[in-house]
């Protein structure tokens, strides 16, 4: 392949003539070192340690979901404790995530890291940021997947030796800084959108808490709300169970995640399919206005999540991990159903009444005993309009974030491969 003037062919592809190719081992002063395999637990109170999810996004996230605690407390000078600026690489994960890299930006000497990660320190801090960007680019991903070892049914693993011998394109330091600054600007946009989305979600939760309990009333509405048992509003039925060989074709089916992830479902957009007889379709059908509840999960917090059918389905059924609530009357508006069952007061009742053995479970009898506060239909509609508007704003922000993320990926591809140069 002919190389255009000013560029050269190397083991990492075509790069500018003034760029070098370096091996990772020549750039680091420490590592790669595997993390600590000590036991952690929900009730442990020892040294905080990162979960693998702390770096799966390609950046460091430290919160209650990504930090666990060891059962023991490591000494403050332990070499397994992270320092600010350490680079962490996931040495074992799915093919899509193995090699995912993040820079630790927390306090030094506080956090340990797990055995599924490797840690490095670079001789020049600026180079660590260059490696971080390159490792998470499509070129870096291809390298990790190509050298990760694994067999069928096992997670790919990246060795320290393969990491040390990783070849990297190395622009001159001023160009490294320029590229890092350009990508950091986009990161700033993403971070701002993330904060705005989080703030809007908190606003929605607060609005649901206030409006769905009657603590705050919309203008023009007064009077007491009725307290109604769900058993007087719905008849409940468990969903369909079929062997895995029946799935993938046939009749549309509402699955667990369709319910869990959405307050409202459009059956015309369902992706799941299952092969059924006419009688099975009749026995497990869903209709406009039906409310579906998640029936079982590993944790009580995930059961009883509700979603309403918003369109008129054509031969659509629901899965065995879901309960169908079929309306007995028209007391509730469909748009109100999309929100009222996810209000904290209702969720707390469902969770507290659930049974738990190896998995958390709810059923029609439990749901029938849950009490719902019901305003007039006019007030139901007004409340739903407010919450729908917030949802629309959240959706618009999500689309902006996705476009910005795609822009960042395109910029990384262009800048890290030198297809586009910064002046």
C-alpha positions in Angstrom: 0.0 0.0 0.0 1.4 3.4 -1.0 2.1 5.7 2.0 1.4 9.4 1.4 4.2 11.9 1.8 5.1 12.8 5.4 3.9 9.4 6.7 5.5 6.0 7.3 4.4 2.4 7.6 5.0 0.9 11.1 3.9 -2.1 13.2 1.1 0.1 14.6 0.0 1.3 11.2 0.7 4.4 9.1 1.9 7.3 11.3 3.5 10.7 10.7 7.3 10.6 10.1 7.9 12.6 13.2 6.1 10.1 15.4 8.0 7.3 17.0 6.9 3.8 18.0 7.7 2.7 21.5 7.2 -0.4 23.5 5.2 0.1 26.7 8.0 -1.5 28.8 10.3 1.4 28.0 7.8 4.0 29.2 6.8 2.6 32.6 8.8 2.7 35.9 6.6 0.2 37.8 4.5 -2.8 36.9 2.4 -4.2 35.5 1.4 -5.7 38.8 -1.7 -7.8 39.5 -4.1 -6.7 42.2 -5.1 -8.2 45.5 -7.2 -11.4 45.7 -8.2 -10.9 49.4 -11.9 -11.6 50.2 -14.4 -8.9 50.3 -18.0 -8.9 51.5 -21.2 -6.9 51.9 -20.7 -6.5 55.7 -16.8 -6.3 55.5 -15.3 -3.1 57.0 -11.6 -3.5 56.1 -9.6 -1.6 53.4 -11.8 -0.3 50.6 -11.1 -2.0 47.3 -12.2 -1.3 43.7 -14.8 -3.5 42.0 -14.1 -4.2 38.3 -17.0 -1.9 37.4 -14.9 1.1 38.7 -13.0 1.2 35.4 -15.3 -0.5 32.9 -16.4 2.8 31.5 -12.8 3.7 30.6 -12.5 6.3 33.4 -12.3 6.0 37.1 -15.7 6.0 39.0 -15.6 5.8 42.8 -19.0 5.4 44.5 -21.0 3.0 46.6 -21.5 0.7 43.6 -17.9 0.5 42.5 -16.1 0.3 45.8 -16.2 -2.7 48.2 -14.4 -3.5 51.4 -11.9 -6.2 52.2 -12.4 -8.4 55.2 -8.9 -7.3 56.4 -7.2 -3.9 56.8 -4.0 -3.5 54.8 -1.1 -1.5 56.3 -0.9 2.1 55.1 2.4 1.5 53.3 1.2 -1.6 51.5 2.3 -1.8 47.9 -1.1 -2.9 46.9 -2.7 0.5 47.8 -3.1 2.8 44.9 -1.5 6.2 44.3 -3.0 9.1 42.4 -1.9 8.8 38.8 -1.7 5.0 38.7 -2.9 3.4 35.5 -5.2 0.4 35.9 -5.8 -2.1 33.1 -8.4 -4.8 33.2 -6.5 -8.0 32.7 -9.6 -10.3 32.6 -13.1 -9.5 31.4 -15.3 -10.1 28.3 -13.6 -9.6 24.9 -15.3 -6.2 24.7 -13.8 -5.0 28.0 -10.5 -6.8 28.5 -7.7 -4.2 28.5 -10.1 -1.4 29.4 -7.8 1.3 31.0 -8.4 4.1 33.5 -6.2 6.5 35.5 -6.8 6.4 39.3 -7.6 9.9 40.5 -8.6 9.2 44.1 -6.5 9.8 47.2 -3.2 7.9 47.6 -2.8 5.1 50.1 -6.5 4.5 50.6 -7.8 2.0 48.0 -6.7 -1.5 47.0 -7.4 -2.9 43.6 -8.6 -6.4 42.6 -6.7 -9.3 41.1 -8.5 -8.8 37.8 -6.7 -5.6 37.2 -3.0 -4.7 36.6 -1.4 -1.5 37.8 1.4 0.6 36.2 3.2 3.9 36.8 4.8 5.8 33.9 8.1 7.6 33.9 6.5 10.7 32.4 2.9 11.5 33.7 1.9 12.9 30.4 2.7 9.6 28.7 0.3 7.8 31.0 -2.5 10.0 29.7 -1.5 9.2 26.1 -1.5 5.5 26.9 -4.9 5.8 28.6 -6.4 7.3 25.4 -4.7 4.9 23.0 -5.5 1.8 25.1 -9.2 2.7 24.9 -9.2 3.5 21.2 -10.1 1.0 18.5 -6.4 0.3 17.8 -5.8 -0.4 21.5 -8.8 -2.6 21.7 -7.7 -4.7 18.7 -4.3 -5.3 20.3 -5.7 -6.5 23.6 -8.2 -8.8 22.0 -5.5 -10.2 19.7 -3.1 -11.1 22.6 -5.6 -12.0 25.4 -5.5 -15.7 26.1 -8.7 -17.7 26.7 -10.6 -20.8 25.7 -14.3 -21.4 25.0 -16.4 -20.6 28.0 -13.6 -18.7 29.8 -12.9 -15.0 30.2 -10.0 -13.7 28.1 -6.9 -12.9 30.2 -4.2 -10.4 29.4 -0.7 -11.2 30.8 1.8 -8.7 32.1 4.3 -9.8 29.5 1.9 -9.1 26.6 1.1 -5.7 28.1 4.8 -4.8 28.5 5.5 -5.6 24.9 2.6 -3.6 23.5 3.7 -1.2 20.8 2.5 2.4 20.9 2.6 5.3 18.5 4.3 8.2 20.2 3.8 11.8 18.9 6.1 14.5 20.2 5.1 15.7 23.6 3.6 19.0 22.4 1.3 17.0 20.0 0.4 14.6 22.8 -0.6 17.5 25.0 -2.7 19.1 22.2 -4.5 15.8 21.5 -5.1 15.2 25.2 -6.5 18.8 25.6 -8.9 18.3 22.7 -10.2 15.0 24.0 -10.4 16.5 27.5 -12.7 19.2 26.2 -15.1 16.6 24.9 -14.8 14.7 28.2 -15.8 18.0 29.9 -18.9 18.2 27.7 -19.8 14.6 28.6 -19.2 15.2 32.3 -21.5 18.3 32.2 -24.2 16.3 30.4 -23.9 13.5 33.0 -24.3 15.9 35.8 -27.3 17.5 34.1 -28.9 14.1 33.6 -28.3 13.1 37.2 -29.8 16.4 38.4 -32.9 15.9 36.1 -33.3 12.3 37.4 -33.2 13.6 41.0 -35.8 16.2 40.1 -38.0 13.5 38.6 -37.7 11.4 41.8 -38.6 14.4 43.9 -41.5 15.2 41.7 -42.8 11.6 41.9 -42.5 11.6 45.6 -44.4 14.9 46.0 -47.0 14.5 43.3 -47.8 10.8 43.5 -48.4 11.0 47.3 -50.5 14.2 47.2 -47.9 16.1 49.3 -47.8 18.7 46.6 -50.9 19.4 44.6 -51.1 20.9 41.1 -53.0 24.2 40.8 -56.8 23.7 40.7 -56.9 20.3 42.5 -58.2 19.7 46.0 -59.9 17.1 48.0 -58.8 13.8 49.6 -57.5 10.9 47.5 -58.9 7.4 47.7 -56.8 4.6 49.2 -57.3 1.6 47.0 -55.9 -2.0 47.2 -54.4 -3.2 43.9 -56.5 -6.3 44.2 -59.6 -4.2 43.6 -58.0 -2.7 40.5 -56.4 -5.7 38.8 -56.5 -9.5 38.4 -53.0 -11.0 38.4 -51.5 -13.8 36.3 -48.1 -15.3 36.0 -46.4 -15.3 32.6 -45.4 -17.9 30.0 -42.6 -20.5 30.5 -41.2 -22.2 27.4 -37.9 -24.1 26.6 -35.1 -22.0 25.1 -35.5 -23.8 21.8 -38.9 -22.0 21.3 -37.4 -18.5 21.5 -36.0 -16.3 18.7 -38.9 -16.4 16.3 -42.7 -16.3 16.2 -44.9 -14.2 18.5 -43.7 -10.9 20.1 -43.1 -11.3 23.9 -42.7 -8.8 26.7 -39.5 -9.9 28.6 -38.2 -9.0 32.1 -35.9 -6.2 30.9 -38.7 -4.7 28.8 -40.6 -4.2 32.0 -37.7 -3.4 34.3 -36.2 -0.7 32.0 -39.4 1.1 30.9 -42.4 2.7 32.6 -44.4 2.3 29.4 -44.1 -0.4 26.6 -45.0 -0.1 22.9 -45.5 -3.7 21.8 -44.8 -2.6 18.2 -41.2 -2.1 19.2 -40.6 -5.4 21.1 -37.6 -7.4 19.9 -38.3 -10.7 21.7 -40.0 -13.5 19.9 -41.4 -17.0 21.0 -43.0 -19.8 19.1 -46.5 -20.6 20.5 -49.8 -22.3 19.8 -53.0 -20.2 19.4 -54.2 -21.4 22.8 -50.9 -20.2 24.5 -51.2 -16.8 22.8 -54.8 -16.5 24.1 -53.8 -17.6 27.6 -50.9 -15.2 28.0 -51.9 -12.2 25.9 -51.4 -8.6 26.8 -53.7 -5.7 26.0 -53.5 -1.9 26.1 -53.7 -0.8 29.7 -52.3 -4.0 31.2 -49.7 -3.4 33.8 -46.8 -5.8 34.0 -44.6 -6.3 37.1 -41.2 -8.0 37.4 -41.9 -11.2 39.5 -38.5 -12.4 40.6 -34.9 -11.1 41.0 -31.7 -11.7 43.0 -32.5 -8.6 45.1 -35.8 -7.4 46.5 -35.2 -3.9 45.1 -35.7 -5.2 41.6 -39.0 -7.0 42.0 -42.4 -5.4 41.4 -41.0 -2.9 38.9 -44.0 -1.9 36.8 -44.7 -1.0 33.1 -47.9 -0.3 31.3 -48.8 -1.4 27.8 -49.4 1.8 25.8 -50.4 0.6 22.4 -52.9 -2.0 21.1 -50.9 -5.2 20.7 -51.5 -7.8 18.0 -51.0 -11.3 19.4 -48.4 -10.4 22.1 -47.6 -12.4 25.2 -45.5 -11.9 28.4 -42.8 -14.0 30.0 -42.7 -16.2 33.1 -40.5 -13.7 35.0 -43.3 -11.2 34.7 -46.8 -10.8 36.3 -49.7 -9.3 34.4 -52.1 -7.0 36.1 -55.3 -6.8 34.0 -57.6 -3.9 34.9 -60.9 -4.8 36.4 -62.2 -1.2 35.9 -61.2 2.2 34.4 -60.3 3.9 37.7 -56.7 4.5 36.6 -55.6 6.4 33.4 -53.0 4.6 31.3 -50.6 7.5 31.4 -50.9 7.6 35.3 -50.2 3.9 35.5 -46.8 4.5 33.9 -45.7 6.3 37.1 -47.8 5.5 40.1 -46.4 2.0 40.7 -42.9 3.3 40.8 -43.6 5.9 43.5 -41.5 5.2 46.6 -44.5 4.6 48.8 -45.7 1.8 46.5 -42.2 0.4 45.9 -41.5 0.2 49.6 -44.7 -1.8 50.1 -43.9 -4.3 47.4 -40.3 -4.8 48.7 -41.4 -5.2 52.3 -44.0 -7.8 51.4 -41.8 -9.9 49.1 -40.7 -13.4 50.0 -37.0 -14.3 49.8 -35.3 -17.7 49.7 -32.5 -18.0 47.1 -34.3 -15.2 45.1 -36.7 -12.4 45.9 -40.2 -13.1 44.8 -43.5 -11.4 44.5 -46.9 -12.7 43.4 -50.5 -11.7 42.7 -51.5 -12.2 46.3 -48.8 -9.9 47.6 -49.4 -7.3 45.0 -53.2 -7.4 45.6 -52.5 -6.2 49.2 -50.5 -3.2 48.2 -52.3 0.2 48.8 -52.3 2.9 46.1 -53.3 6.5 46.6 -55.7 7.4 43.7 -56.7 11.0 42.8 -59.4 11.9 40.3 -58.8 11.0 36.6 -58.3 14.7 35.8 -55.6 15.0 38.4 -54.1 11.7 37.3 -53.7 13.1 33.8 -52.3 16.4 35.0 -49.7 14.6 37.2 -48.7 12.3 34.3 -48.3 15.3 32.0 -45.7 16.9 34.4 -43.8 13.6 34.7 -44.0 12.9 31.0 -42.4 16.3 30.3 -39.5 15.6 32.6 -39.1 12.2 30.8 -39.0 14.0 27.5 -36.3 16.3 28.7 -34.3 13.3 30.0 -34.6 11.6 26.6 -33.4 14.7 24.8 -30.4 15.0 27.2 -29.7 11.3 26.6 -29.6 11.8 22.9 -27.3 14.7 23.2 -25.0 12.7 25.4 -25.0 9.8 22.9 -24.1 12.2 20.0 -21.3 13.7 22.1 -20.0 10.2 23.0 -20.0 9.3 19.3 -18.2 12.6 18.5 -15.5 11.7 21.1 -15.1 8.2 19.5 -14.7 9.7 16.1 -12.2 12.3 17.4 -10.2 9.6 19.1 -10.1 7.5 15.9 -8.9 10.5 13.9 -6.4 12.0 16.3 -4.8 8.9 17.7 -4.3 7.4 14.3 -3.0 10.8 12.9 -5.6 10.9 10.2 -6.3 14.4 11.5 -3.4 16.5 12.8 -3.8 19.4 15.3 -1.8 22.5 14.4 
